[in-house]
Amino acid sequence: MNVNTTFLLRAKLQKHIAECNDLLKVLERCSELGEVPIEHKLIMKKIVDLTNYKNSHAVMSRNENSRFLELMNSIPSVAIQGYNKNREVIYWNKACEDIYGYTAEEAIGQTIESLIIPEKMRDSVVGHITDWYENGNVIPAGELILDTKDKAPVYVFSSHIMLGEGTEQPEMFCVDVDLSEVAQLKVENESLEKKAHIDQLTGAYNRQYLETVIENKFNDMKSGGKELSLIMFDIDHFKKINDSHGHDVGDASLKQLSILVKASIQEDDMLIRWGGEEFMLIVEATLSEACLMANKLKETISVATELSDAMPSFTCSFGVTSMLDYESFNEAYKAADEKLYIAKNNGRNRVECCQ
């Protein structure tokens, strides 16, 4: 399955859980999803059939019980543990061995929390299990990060079934589906999304990303959030750098500028490469604070590049405005860009602020 299909299935699964919070119903619904591979449907149907059968037979013969556990052990890729009201493991299938690293011989008789539950979760898990046994309060299904034998984290979707509820010896079974592959796909997908938001040359955000977030940021500010100011700036005489030293040196100058600016701003401030040698800063600051910041950046850039032996020195010009004074981001951008143009015409290496 591709990334989008995988996340679609997870979303549908979570929707089913939210609606009924019943593993058997969840599995029944999931088995009807056309996108689920046939082997997954068979696994789900087998769990449903087996648990329905055992729940309808309060007393099973030794052979029937043995057959039930044998079939549970044959289900691939789904870790199933059984434990009593003291949380002592009474059943540990082959998939548990593969996912968690303990053999059945090692696990049987141990408490479930001592095997796979991270220490910080143990009190909560013990409380949930006890509450279901004593009060009938169902443990909610959900995604968990559990421990393997060597204490490596494993990402699972976990749900529980109480078999023989109302009898003298009820048994709780936990069904864990390994989501490690899905988690890796999620990380890879987030990495791809992040790359799509970043200008590959400078490491600043790109213009496309700004366009996806700026409306919300602007509206939040207008609704009482922190004041935002906009700083437009670019490298003075950048064409001369490219013509005299080559485009590789020009690219290196853009990288150096980005590094200098990033080192001077706060985590919540946004540096955007607007295009070519032109950059934009969106900062949580008043107009006077933003003007002061721009002047400090101007001096930092001028001094740092002058002291560099490996790179040609350069300066920057700045235009600054408060976004609070405008009805839209585009209006604020035009005002700051106009001030940048004025700074260029007034000699460069200077800051012009809207009043």
N, C-alpha and C positions, 0 to 999 in steps of 0.2 A: 504493500500500500504506500502511496505517496504521503507527503507531510500533511496536505490539506485533508485527505481522506481520513488519516489517522486522527486528526484533531476533531473532525466532524463526528466520528464514531465516539470519541471521548465525550463530546458535548451531548450527544444523544444519550449515552449511558448515564451521565450525570443528571440529565433531565428526567429519565426514568426513575432514578433513585430519589430525586427530590419529590416526585409525584407519589411514590408508594413506599419507599424505604423498606422494601421487602425483597430479599435476594432472589427468591424463586420467581416472583413477578418480574423483577428486573431481567433475569436470565430468559424468561419466556418472551419478553418483549424484544430483547436484543437478538434472540434467535430468529426473529421475523425480519430483522433488518437486511435488506437486499445486499448491502455493501459488505456485510461480514463474510469472510471466507468460509467455505463449507466446513472445513475442519473445526473452526471456532463454533459454528452452529451446532455441530455434533457434540462438542464438549459441553456446551451450555445445556443442550437437551438431555445429555446423560446425567448431569448434576441434578437437573430438575426432576427427572424420572426417578433417580435413586433416592433423593431426599423425600419426594412425595411418597414413595413406597415405604420407606422406613417410618415416616411420620404416621402412616396409616396402619402400621403394625407395631403396637406398643410392645408386644412380646415377639421376638424373632427367634427362630431356632438357631442353634450354634452354626449350622451350615449356611443358613440364610444370612446371618450376621457376617460370617467369614466371606461369603460371596459379595456382600455389600461393600466391605472394606477392600476386597480385592479389586472390585470394579473402580472404586474411588482411587485406588493406587494406579490404575491404568490410564487415568486422564492426564495427558501430557501438558506441560507448561502452566498448570494450575496447581499451586501449592495448597494442600489441605491438611490442617491439623485438627485433631480432636482433643478436648480436655474436659476433665470433670469439674465439679464445683470447687475443688481445692486448687484448680488451675494446673493440675498435673497432666502432662501430655499422655493420652491413651492411644493416639493414632498420629502417624507421621508418614505421609506418602512419599513416593519417589521424587516428585517435583520439589518437595520441601528439602530433600537431600541436595538436589541440584542447585536450588536457589540460596538456601541458608547454610549449607556446608556440613550440617550435622547428619550423621546416619540415624536411622530409626532407632538402633540400639542405644545410641548416645542420648537421643531425645526423650524416649519413653520413660516416664516416671519423673522427669524434671518439670519444674514449673515453667509455663510459657514465658513469663517475664524474665526468667534467668537466662533464657536461650536467645531470644530475638528482639526483646523490647529494650530500646535505649533507656539508660538509667533515669533520665529526666522525665520519661513518659510512664515509668512503672507504676507509680501511685495512682495515676489516672486510669491506666489499663486495668489494674486490679480492682479499682472501684467500679468500673463499668461492668466487668465480668460478674462481680459479686452482686451488683444491683440487678442484673438480668436474672441470675439464678434465684435471688431472694424475692425480688419485687416484680419481675416480668418486664422490666424496662429494656426495650430492644437497643442494642448497640448500633449507632448509626454507621452506615457504610461510608467509606471515604478513602482518600489517598493518604498513605503514611510512608515515612522513611524509617525502616527497621534495620536491625543489625544482622550481619552474617556471623559465622563462627569466628572469623578473623577480624570482626568489628568493622568491616567495610559497610558503608550504607547501601541499602537496596530499596528502590522506590517501587511500591506496590499499591494496587487497589485492593482494599480489604473489606470483606463483608462476612457476617456471621449467621449461622443457622442453629437453632436449638432443636435438637431431636429428642423425642420422648418427653416433651414438656408436659408436666402434670403427673408423670410417673415417679417412682421412687428414685430412679437413677437417670435423670436427664443428662444428655451429652451435648456439649457445645462444639460445633465445628466452624472453623474459620477458613474461608476460601480467599486466597491471595493470588492475584494476577500480577505477574512481574511487568512493571511499566518502565523498566530501565531503558529499553529501546525507544519507547515513546518519549521519555525524559531527554534522551540524547537528541532525538529529532527536534524536541522543543528548543534545546540549547542551540542546535544548528540553525533552526529557523530564526531564533532571536538574533543570532550572530549575522545572518544574512540581512535581516531587517536593519540592524545597526549599521552594517556596511552601506546599505542603501541610503542611510541618512547622513553619511559622512563624506566630505570631500576628500578623495583619496590622496591628493597631493599635500594638503595642509593639515588634515585632521580636524578642521573646523566643520561645523554643520554645513550642509549644503542648502541651497535656496529652496529646493523641493521640500525638504523637511520643515523648514520654517513655514512654508505655506500650509502645512498640515496642522501646525500648532498655534500659529500666531493669533488666529481669531479667538480661540479659547482664552489665551493669555490676555488679550486686549479686553475681552468681555469681563474676565475676572477682575481686572484692574478697575474697570468702570463700575463694577458692582461692589466696590469697597475694598478690593485687594490692594496690595502694595503698589505704589507708583512705579511706573516703568519709564525709563528714558532710552532714547535711541541715539547711538553714535555711529555715524558713517565716516569711514576713513579709507585712504588708499596710499600707495607708495608714490612719492613725487618722482617725476621723470622716469617712470618705470621702463618706458620704451627705450630710453638711452642705455639702461642696464642690459636689456636684451640685445640691442644693436652693438654695444661695445664689448660685452662679455659672453654673449651667447644665451640661448634659451635655458640651458642647464643651470647657469648661474642665476638667471631670472627666477627659475623654479625654486632654487635653493634660497633665494631671498624671500620668496613667499612663505616657505617653510619656516625660515628664521623669524619672520614677522609673527606668524601664528604662535610659535613657541614663546616669544617674548610677551605677547598679549595674554596667552593662557596662564602664564606664570604670575600675571598681575591682577587677575580678576577673581571673583568669588565663584564657588561651585554652581550656584543657581544662575549666574550670568550666562548668556548665550553668545558665542562667537560664530558668526556665519560668513562663509565666503560668498559674497553677493554675485561676483562675476569678475573674471580677469584678476586685476590687482586690487579690486575694491572689496572691502569687508564691512560688516555691520556688527555692532555690539548692542544687545538688549540687556539692560542692567536694572536691577531693583534699586532705584536711586531717584532723588529729586533732580531737577534741572541743574541746580548749583553743584550738587554732588557729582553729577555726570560730567559737568564741565571741568571740575577739578580732576576727575579721573582721566579725562581726555588729555589734559595738560601734562599730567604725570606720565601717561603713556607716550606722549610726544617726546618728552625728555628722555625717557628710558630707551626708546627706539633709537633716537639720535646718538646718544652716548654709546649704547651697546654696539651698534654697527660701526661707529667710528673707531672703536677699540679693537674690532675684529681684523686680524691680518688675512684671514682666509676668504673674506667676502668683501665686496665693494660696500662702502657706507651708503646709507640712504636715509631719507626723512619721510614723514607722513603728514598729511593734512587731514583735519577733522571738522565735521559738522555735527552739532548736537542739538537735540530738542527733547522736551518731555512729551511722552505720548498722551499724557492726561489732558493736554490742551486741544485734542483733536477728536473728531467723531469716528475716525477709522484709522487703521494702521497705515493705509496707503497715503492718507493726508499727512501723517507724521513722517513717513518715509520721504515724501516730496519736500517737506520743510527741511529735514536734516540734509538731504541731498543738495538742496539749494544752498545751504550754509557751507557744505563742503566745496561747492563750486566757487562760492565767494572766497573761501580760504585759499583756493588755488589762484584766483585772480589777484589776491592781495599779497602774493609773494610766497606762498607755500610754507610748509613746516610751521603751521599755525592752527589754532582752534577758533572756530566761529560758533557761537551759541545763540539760539533763538532767545529773544527777550520776552 
